[in-house]
Amino acid sequence: MADLQITCINKSDRMNPHERILRVGGGQTILGSWRKSQEEAISEIETGTNRFYVHVGGKSVWVIVATSRFGNKYLKTEDDGEQPNNLLSLPECRG
C-alpha cells in the first residue's frame, strides 16, 4: 500500500463548485506524476491498494470515500464539512 498525495484535480465543470471530480493527480512519487479517475481512486481506497491525502493549512488530511444521498460514491477529505472542500479547492491537473 502506498500513501499518495493528491495535489491537483480535474472537474466536469471547473467553474462550478458543485460539479464532480473526474480525476485526481499528484507528482511526488519515484515514478513521477500520476493521474487516476475518481472511480480508480475509490476502488484503490476500498480495496486497500492505496491511501490518498491532501496537505492543507500545514497538515495532512486523509481522503475517504463518501456516498451521496442518491447512492453515488465520491471522494472527500475526512474533516470536510460542507465548506471548504479541500479537494475541490486544489488546482487543475495539467498535461
N, C-alpha and C positions, 0 to 999 in steps of 0.2 A: 504494500500500500504506500502510495506517495501522498504528500501534502502539497497541493498546488495552489499558488496564489493567483487569484483572478485579478487582473489589472485593467481589463477592458471588456466591453460587451458590444453586441450588435442587437438592436431592437427592430421590430417590424415597422415602427414609425418613430424615428429618433426625437421628433419634436413633441410627441405626446407622452407624458409621464405615465400613462396608464396602459401603454402598449406592452406586449410581452417581449421577453428576452428571447432572441433566436439563437445566439451563440455567446459563449464566454471564452476568454483567452487570457494568456499570460506569456511571459517570456523569460523566466528566470529558472530554467532547468538546464541540465547538462546537454540536453538535446536541442536547446534553443527555444524559440517561441512555439506556442501550441494554440490551437483553436478547437473547440468542441461545441456541438449543438447542445441546446438545453436538454434534449432527450438523452444524449450521450452522458452528460454530466449527472443527470438524475439517476440513470442506470448505474453509473460508477459509484455514486453515493450509496444507493440502495444495496448494491452487491458487496460493498466494502472494498472495491478495487482502488479507489482514490478518495481523498477528502479534499475539499476546497475551502479557501478562506479569502477574506479581503483584509487589507490593512487600512484602517480608517482612524484618524484622530490619535495616532500614536499607539494604537492597539490592534491586535489581530482578532477577527470575528469569524467564526465558522459559518459556512454556507450550508443550509439544510434544505430538505425537500418539504414543501407545504402543499396542501390540496385546497383549491378554491371551493367555494360553495356549490359550484357546478361540477365538481369532481375532477377538475383538471389539475395535474401536478405542475408545480413551478418551483423555481429557486428563490430563496430569500436568505438573509442573514439572521442568525439567532436572535440578536437584540433589536431587530427591526420592529417598529410598531407600524402604524400607517405611514408616518413620515418621520425622518427621512428614510429613504430606501438606499442603503449603502451600495447595492448592486446597480440600481438604475442611475445612480449619480456618477458611475465610472465613465471614463472617456470611451469614445468609439474605437473599436478594433480596426486597425488599418492593415491593408495587404491581403 
